[in-house]
Each structure stands twice: as C-alpha cells, then as structure tokens.
C-alpha cells in the first residue's frame, strides 16, 4: 500500500508543511523525517516545504488526505469490512 500525505502546520503552528505516514494507523510525521522519500525543496522564496516530495509521492500512488480529515479515523477497505458495528 502506498502511504498518505497531508499538509499540516509545522512545529509552532503557522505555515503548513507536508506530513507523511506509511500506514493509516500511524501518526503524521513531517516529510523531512523520511529520508527515503524526501526530495530537496525548491530554492524559491515562498515555495511550500515538501512540494517536490509531494509531487514524487503523488506520482508513486500516495494519497492526499484533506487537512480537515487528518485526525479522523482512517480505515482501509479490509479494516472497514471487519470492523465491529
């Protein structure tokens, strides 16, 4: 399964940066903590932190989760089928 991406505020709030998780049950972690996925950021003033990594992972099949949905429970299709009502 490809992982998930979300734009969330970094430490101290403010500007959103790319956060990743490899599995839906994991916590969100800033993209720079994943050297195996990270692509160098654009050296353009005002460029989003993680934009180039986002493009790479999106092309690799990773899903983008809306910021508003970032902390809602996420279930895979098999988890949803086996989840008690």
N, CA, C and O atoms as CSV, one atom per row, in Angstrom:
chain,resi,resn,atom,element,x,y,z
A,1,UNK,N,N,0.841,-1.187,0.000
A,1,UNK,CA,C,0.000,0.000,0.000
A,1,UNK,C,C,0.880,1.243,0.000
A,1,UNK,O,O,1.855,1.326,0.747
A,2,UNK,N,N,0.531,2.195,-0.836
A,2,UNK,CA,C,1.217,3.480,-0.813
A,2,UNK,C,C,0.746,4.246,0.419
A,2,UNK,O,O,-0.327,3.972,0.955
A,3,UNK,N,N,1.537,5.186,0.856
A,3,UNK,CA,C,1.224,5.924,2.065
A,3,UNK,C,C,0.247,7.064,1.856
A,3,UNK,O,O,-0.407,7.182,0.819
A,4,UNK,N,N,0.175,7.903,2.888
A,4,UNK,CA,C,-0.723,9.048,2.878
A,4,UNK,C,C,0.060,10.321,3.140
A,4,UNK,O,O,1.077,10.313,3.835
A,5,UNK,N,N,-0.434,11.422,2.568
A,5,UNK,CA,C,0.187,12.733,2.728
A,5,UNK,C,C,-0.868,13.719,3.193
A,5,UNK,O,O,-2.055,13.561,2.907
A,6,UNK,N,N,-0.418,14.746,3.920
A,6,UNK,CA,C,-1.322,15.787,4.385
A,6,UNK,C,C,-0.515,17.057,4.635
A,6,UNK,O,O,0.635,16.994,5.069
A,7,UNK,N,N,-1.120,18.202,4.362
A,7,UNK,CA,C,-0.480,19.492,4.649
A,7,UNK,C,C,-0.953,19.948,6.020
A,7,UNK,O,O,-2.126,20.275,6.203
A,8,UNK,N,N,-0.039,19.968,6.981
A,8,UNK,CA,C,-0.346,20.344,8.361
A,8,UNK,C,C,0.633,21.405,8.835
A,8,UNK,O,O,1.732,21.538,8.297
A,9,UNK,N,N,0.221,22.159,9.848
A,9,UNK,CA,C,1.112,23.169,10.423
A,9,UNK,C,C,2.327,22.489,11.037
A,9,UNK,O,O,2.215,21.424,11.645
A,10,UNK,N,N,3.481,23.110,10.874
A,10,UNK,CA,C,4.705,22.590,11.470
A,10,UNK,C,C,4.766,22.930,12.945
A,10,UNK,O,O,3.799,23.441,13.511
A,11,UNK,N,N,5.888,22.651,13.562
A,11,UNK,CA,C,6.069,22.979,14.975
A,11,UNK,C,C,5.857,24.468,15.180
A,11,UNK,O,O,6.383,25.283,14.423
A,12,UNK,N,N,5.098,24.823,16.189
A,12,UNK,CA,C,4.827,26.223,16.471
A,12,UNK,C,C,3.706,26.801,15.630
A,12,UNK,O,O,3.438,28.000,15.697
A,13,UNK,N,N,3.044,25.960,14.836
A,13,UNK,CA,C,1.942,26.440,14.007
A,13,UNK,C,C,2.436,27.201,12.798
A,13,UNK,O,O,3.586,27.060,12.384
A,14,UNK,N,N,1.564,28.000,12.243
A,14,UNK,CA,C,1.950,28.814,11.099
A,14,UNK,C,C,1.854,28.079,9.782
A,14,UNK,O,O,0.865,27.398,9.508
A,15,UNK,N,N,2.886,28.219,8.969
A,15,UNK,CA,C,2.904,27.673,7.619
A,15,UNK,C,C,2.756,26.155,7.617
A,15,UNK,O,O,3.372,25.455,8.420
A,16,UNK,N,N,1.938,25.668,6.711
A,16,UNK,CA,C,1.755,24.222,6.589
A,16,UNK,C,C,2.912,23.614,5.810
A,16,UNK,O,O,3.413,24.191,4.845
A,17,UNK,N,N,3.318,22.434,6.258
A,17,UNK,CA,C,4.343,21.662,5.553
A,17,UNK,C,C,3.802,20.253,5.327
A,17,UNK,O,O,2.837,19.838,5.969
A,18,UNK,N,N,4.419,19.542,4.429
A,18,UNK,CA,C,3.979,18.192,4.103
A,18,UNK,C,C,4.274,17.238,5.260
A,18,UNK,O,O,5.380,17.218,5.800
A,19,UNK,N,N,3.275,16.456,5.625
A,19,UNK,CA,C,3.422,15.399,6.622
A,19,UNK,C,C,3.077,14.076,5.948
A,19,UNK,O,O,2.253,14.028,5.035
A,20,UNK,N,N,3.711,13.015,6.407
A,20,UNK,CA,C,3.538,11.695,5.811
A,20,UNK,C,C,3.219,10.648,6.868
A,20,UNK,O,O,3.516,10.816,8.051
A,21,UNK,N,N,2.617,9.581,6.414
A,21,UNK,CA,C,2.506,8.355,7.199
A,21,UNK,C,C,2.392,7.207,6.207
A,21,UNK,O,O,1.707,7.304,5.189
A,22,UNK,N,N,3.074,6.126,6.530
A,22,UNK,CA,C,3.100,4.973,5.629
A,22,UNK,C,C,1.855,4.112,5.761
A,22,UNK,O,O,1.448,3.455,4.803
A,23,UNK,N,N,1.244,4.110,6.949
A,23,UNK,CA,C,0.028,3.341,7.226
A,23,UNK,C,C,-0.989,4.266,7.887
A,23,UNK,O,O,-0.612,5.199,8.597
A,24,UNK,N,N,-2.268,4.012,7.659
A,24,UNK,CA,C,-3.316,4.907,8.156
A,24,UNK,C,C,-3.404,4.967,9.680
A,24,UNK,O,O,-3.950,5.931,10.217
A,25,UNK,N,N,-2.883,3.967,10.391
A,25,UNK,CA,C,-2.950,3.972,11.855
A,25,UNK,C,C,-1.777,4.737,12.490
A,25,UNK,O,O,-1.773,4.961,13.700
A,26,UNK,N,N,-0.800,5.131,11.694
A,26,UNK,CA,C,0.373,5.830,12.225
A,26,UNK,C,C,0.085,7.318,12.413
A,26,UNK,O,O,-0.860,7.863,11.842
A,27,UNK,N,N,0.919,7.958,13.224
A,27,UNK,CA,C,0.790,9.400,13.417
A,27,UNK,C,C,1.428,10.130,12.242
A,27,UNK,O,O,2.281,9.582,11.543
A,28,UNK,N,N,1.006,11.367,12.035
A,28,UNK,CA,C,1.571,12.205,10.981
A,28,UNK,C,C,2.953,12.670,11.405
A,28,UNK,O,O,3.158,13.074,12.549
A,29,UNK,N,N,3.897,12.613,10.478
A,29,UNK,CA,C,5.282,12.989,10.737
A,29,UNK,C,C,5.752,13.903,9.615
A,29,UNK,O,O,5.459,13.637,8.449
A,30,UNK,N,N,6.484,14.988,9.939
A,30,UNK,CA,C,6.981,15.875,8.880
A,30,UNK,C,C,7.801,15.104,7.844
A,30,UNK,O,O,8.545,14.182,8.178
A,31,UNK,N,N,7.649,15.495,6.605
A,31,UNK,CA,C,8.281,14.789,5.480
A,31,UNK,C,C,9.792,14.675,5.603
A,31,UNK,O,O,10.373,13.697,5.133
A,32,UNK,N,N,10.440,15.654,6.223
A,32,UNK,CA,C,11.907,15.624,6.305
A,32,UNK,C,C,12.420,14.527,7.234
A,32,UNK,O,O,13.625,14.278,7.291
A,33,UNK,N,N,11.516,13.870,7.964
A,33,UNK,CA,C,11.901,12.735,8.812
A,33,UNK,C,C,11.945,11.421,8.033
A,33,UNK,O,O,12.233,10.369,8.604
A,34,UNK,N,N,11.662,11.480,6.735
A,34,UNK,CA,C,11.651,10.297,5.871
A,34,UNK,C,C,12.683,10.475,4.757
A,34,UNK,O,O,12.316,10.795,3.627
A,35,UNK,N,N,13.966,10.273,5.058
A,35,UNK,CA,C,14.987,10.486,4.020
A,35,UNK,C,C,14.805,9.579,2.803
A,35,UNK,O,O,15.254,9.922,1.709
A,36,UNK,N,N,14.160,8.439,2.977
A,36,UNK,CA,C,13.954,7.525,1.856
A,36,UNK,C,C,12.946,8.060,0.840
A,36,UNK,O,O,12.903,7.578,-0.292
A,37,UNK,N,N,12.132,9.050,1.225
A,37,UNK,CA,C,11.129,9.616,0.324
A,37,UNK,C,C,11.432,11.066,-0.053
A,37,UNK,O,O,10.984,11.546,-1.094
A,38,UNK,N,N,12.170,11.741,0.768
A,38,UNK,CA,C,12.372,13.182,0.631
A,38,UNK,C,C,13.112,13.548,-0.652
A,38,UNK,O,O,14.062,12.883,-1.065
A,39,UNK,N,N,12.640,14.630,-1.262
A,39,UNK,CA,C,13.281,15.242,-2.422
A,39,UNK,C,C,13.675,16.649,-1.980
A,39,UNK,O,O,12.909,17.292,-1.263
A,40,UNK,N,N,14.851,17.149,-2.383
A,40,UNK,CA,C,15.249,18.501,-1.968
A,40,UNK,C,C,14.176,19.541,-2.309
A,40,UNK,O,O,13.567,19.503,-3.378
A,41,UNK,N,N,13.965,20.462,-1.378
A,41,UNK,CA,C,12.980,21.525,-1.581
A,41,UNK,C,C,13.442,22.501,-2.651
A,41,UNK,O,O,14.638,22.665,-2.894
A,42,UNK,N,N,12.478,23.140,-3.279
A,42,UNK,CA,C,12.779,24.198,-4.238
A,42,UNK,C,C,13.424,25.367,-3.508
A,42,UNK,O,O,13.013,25.716,-2.402
A,43,UNK,N,N,14.411,25.958,-4.111
A,43,UNK,CA,C,15.080,27.111,-3.508
A,43,UNK,C,C,14.462,28.396,-4.057
A,43,UNK,O,O,15.158,29.271,-4.572
A,44,UNK,N,N,13.151,28.482,-3.936
A,44,UNK,CA,C,12.389,29.635,-4.400
A,44,UNK,C,C,11.688,30.233,-3.192
A,44,UNK,O,O,11.034,29.520,-2.429
A,45,UNK,N,N,11.822,31.524,-3.021
A,45,UNK,CA,C,11.183,32.194,-1.890
A,45,UNK,C,C,9.674,31.955,-1.927
A,45,UNK,O,O,9.023,32.162,-2.951
A,46,UNK,N,N,9.139,31.521,-0.803
A,46,UNK,CA,C,7.709,31.277,-0.683
A,46,UNK,C,C,7.254,29.898,-1.142
A,46,UNK,O,O,6.069,29.580,-1.049
A,47,UNK,N,N,8.170,29.079,-1.635
A,47,UNK,CA,C,7.791,27.726,-2.076
A,47,UNK,C,C,7.373,26.884,-0.869
A,47,UNK,O,O,7.961,26.994,0.206
A,48,UNK,N,N,6.376,26.059,-1.052
A,48,UNK,CA,C,5.890,25.195,0.024
A,48,UNK,C,C,6.938,24.160,0.397
A,48,UNK,O,O,7.558,23.541,-0.468
A,49,UNK,N,N,7.126,23.983,1.697
A,49,UNK,CA,C,8.071,22.982,2.194
A,49,UNK,C,C,7.483,21.594,1.987
A,49,UNK,O,O,6.464,21.237,2.578
A,50,UNK,N,N,8.142,20.827,1.141
A,50,UNK,CA,C,7.686,19.484,0.848
A,50,UNK,C,C,7.014,19.343,-0.510
A,50,UNK,O,O,6.597,18.246,-0.880
A,51,UNK,N,N,6.903,20.439,-1.258
A,51,UNK,CA,C,6.196,20.390,-2.540
A,51,UNK,C,C,6.808,19.370,-3.500
A,51,UNK,O,O,6.079,18.597,-4.121
A,52,UNK,N,N,8.125,19.358,-3.629
A,52,UNK,CA,C,8.759,18.416,-4.559
A,52,UNK,C,C,8.604,16.973,-4.076
A,52,UNK,O,O,8.458,16.058,-4.887
A,53,UNK,N,N,8.634,16.769,-2.770
A,53,UNK,CA,C,8.391,15.430,-2.221
A,53,UNK,C,C,6.949,15.017,-2.488
A,53,UNK,O,O,6.686,13.871,-2.854
A,54,UNK,N,N,6.021,15.943,-2.308
A,54,UNK,CA,C,4.605,15.678,-2.602
A,54,UNK,C,C,4.432,15.206,-4.047
A,54,UNK,O,O,3.747,14.214,-4.297
A,55,UNK,N,N,5.046,15.906,-4.991
A,55,UNK,CA,C,4.910,15.544,-6.405
A,55,UNK,C,C,5.433,14.133,-6.671
A,55,UNK,O,O,4.804,13.355,-7.389
A,56,UNK,N,N,6.582,13.812,-6.090
A,56,UNK,CA,C,7.173,12.480,-6.275
A,56,UNK,C,C,6.249,11.394,-5.724
A,56,UNK,O,O,5.987,10.396,-6.395
A,57,UNK,N,N,5.759,11.593,-4.500
A,57,UNK,CA,C,4.936,10.571,-3.859
A,57,UNK,C,C,3.559,10.459,-4.509
A,57,UNK,O,O,3.002,9.364,-4.592
A,58,UNK,N,N,3.012,11.571,-4.965
A,58,UNK,CA,C,1.717,11.540,-5.664
A,58,UNK,C,C,1.838,10.684,-6.932
A,58,UNK,O,O,0.956,9.882,-7.240
A,59,UNK,N,N,2.930,10.867,-7.647
A,59,UNK,CA,C,3.167,10.065,-8.853
A,59,UNK,C,C,3.400,8.594,-8.522
A,59,UNK,O,O,3.186,7.724,-9.367
A,60,UNK,N,N,3.837,8.316,-7.298
A,60,UNK,CA,C,4.082,6.935,-6.862
A,60,UNK,C,C,2.825,6.285,-6.272
A,60,UNK,O,O,2.874,5.143,-5.815
A,61,UNK,N,N,1.699,7.013,-6.283
A,61,UNK,CA,C,0.444,6.435,-5.820
A,61,UNK,C,C,0.041,6.749,-4.399
A,61,UNK,O,O,-0.930,6.181,-3.897
A,62,UNK,N,N,0.770,7.651,-3.725
A,62,UNK,CA,C,0.381,8.032,-2.373
A,62,UNK,C,C,-0.904,8.855,-2.429
A,62,UNK,O,O,-1.176,9.530,-3.422
A,63,UNK,N,N,-1.690,8.794,-1.354
A,63,UNK,CA,C,-2.960,9.517,-1.267
A,63,UNK,C,C,-2.788,10.822,-0.512
A,63,UNK,O,O,-2.010,10.908,0.438
A,64,UNK,N,N,-3.526,11.839,-0.949
A,64,UNK,CA,C,-3.561,13.110,-0.235
A,64,UNK,C,C,-4.802,13.126,0.638
A,64,UNK,O,O,-5.914,12.928,0.150
A,65,UNK,N,N,-4.613,13.361,1.926
A,65,UNK,CA,C,-5.705,13.459,2.887
A,65,UNK,C,C,-5.943,14.941,3.168
A,65,UNK,O,O,-4.994,15.683,3.423
A,66,UNK,N,N,-7.191,15.371,3.124
A,66,UNK,CA,C,-7.518,16.769,3.406
A,66,UNK,C,C,-7.105,17.120,4.831
A,66,UNK,O,O,-7.225,16.299,5.741
A,67,UNK,N,N,-6.624,18.328,5.017
A,67,UNK,CA,C,-6.201,18.776,6.344
A,67,UNK,C,C,-7.320,18.586,7.364
A,67,UNK,O,O,-7.067,18.160,8.490
A,68,UNK,N,N,-8.552,18.898,6.977
A,68,UNK,CA,C,-9.694,18.770,7.887
A,68,UNK,C,C,-9.946,17.322,8.303
A,68,UNK,O,O,-10.552,17.073,9.345
A,69,UNK,N,N,-9.487,16.371,7.500
A,69,UNK,CA,C,-9.704,14.951,7.791
A,69,UNK,C,C,-8.490,14.263,8.409
A,69,UNK,O,O,-8.523,13.059,8.662
A,70,UNK,N,N,-7.437,15.003,8.649
A,70,UNK,CA,C,-6.161,14.417,9.069
A,70,UNK,C,C,-6.245,13.614,10.360
A,70,UNK,O,O,-5.522,12.629,10.517
A,71,UNK,N,N,-7.096,14.006,11.271
A,71,UNK,CA,C,-7.138,13.323,12.560
A,71,UNK,C,C,-8.408,12.508,12.762
A,71,UNK,O,O,-8.689,12.045,13.868
A,72,UNK,N,N,-9.173,12.334,11.687
A,72,UNK,CA,C,-10.327,11.441,11.747
A,72,UNK,C,C,-9.817,10.018,11.581
A,72,UNK,O,O,-8.808,9.803,10.910
A,73,UNK,N,N,-10.494,9.042,12.179
A,73,UNK,CA,C,-10.053,7.650,11.996
A,73,UNK,C,C,-10.064,7.278,10.518
A,73,UNK,O,O,-11.012,7.583,9.795
A,74,UNK,N,N,-9.006,6.621,10.085
A,74,UNK,CA,C,-8.884,6.165,8.700
A,74,UNK,C,C,-8.905,4.646,8.709
A,74,UNK,O,O,-8.200,4.016,9.497
A,75,UNK,N,N,-9.694,4.072,7.855
A,75,UNK,CA,C,-9.767,2.616,7.773
A,75,UNK,C,C,-9.518,2.184,6.341
A,75,UNK,O,O,-10.012,2.800,5.396
A,76,UNK,N,N,-8.752,1.127,6.193
A,76,UNK,CA,C,-8.605,0.528,4.869
A,76,UNK,C,C,-9.904,-0.214,4.575
A,76,UNK,O,O,-10.726,-0.404,5.471
A,77,UNK,N,N,-10.091,-0.629,3.338
A,77,UNK,CA,C,-11.311,-1.335,2.978
A,77,UNK,C,C,-11.459,-2.614,3.794
A,77,UNK,O,O,-12.561,-2.917,4.253
A,78,UNK,N,N,-10.384,-3.373,3.987
A,78,UNK,CA,C,-10.472,-4.619,4.752
A,78,UNK,C,C,-10.744,-4.346,6.229
A,78,UNK,O,O,-11.461,-5.110,6.875
A,79,UNK,N,N,-10.178,-3.262,6.771
A,79,UNK,CA,C,-10.447,-2.907,8.167
A,79,UNK,C,C,-11.911,-2.520,8.340
A,79,UNK,O,O,-12.533,-2.885,9.337
A,80,UNK,N,N,-12.465,-1.789,7.383
A,80,UNK,CA,C,-13.853,-1.345,7.472
A,80,UNK,C,C,-14.808,-2.536,7.423
A,80,UNK,O,O,-15.824,-2.544,8.119
A,81,UNK,N,N,-14.492,-3.532,6.611
A,81,UNK,CA,C,-15.342,-4.720,6.499
A,81,UNK,C,C,-15.321,-5.519,7.797
A,81,UNK,O,O,-16.356,-6.033,8.222
A,82,UNK,N,N,-14.159,-5.628,8.431
A,82,UNK,CA,C,-14.010,-6.430,9.643
A,82,UNK,C,C,-14.256,-5.654,10.930
A,82,UNK,O,O,-14.174,-6.219,12.020
A,83,UNK,N,N,-14.554,-4.375,10.814
A,83,UNK,CA,C,-14.749,-3.524,11.986
A,83,UNK,C,C,-16.120,-3.787,12.599
A,83,UNK,O,O,-17.121,-3.810,11.882
A,84,UNK,N,N,-16.181,-3.988,13.933
A,84,UNK,CA,C,-17.484,-4.212,14.568
A,84,UNK,C,C,-18.358,-2.966,14.465
A,84,UNK,O,O,-17.855,-1.843,14.502
A,85,UNK,N,N,-19.646,-3.164,14.337
A,85,UNK,CA,C,-20.598,-2.046,14.208
A,85,UNK,C,C,-20.917,-1.432,15.541
A,85,UNK,O,O,-21.699,-0.484,15.612
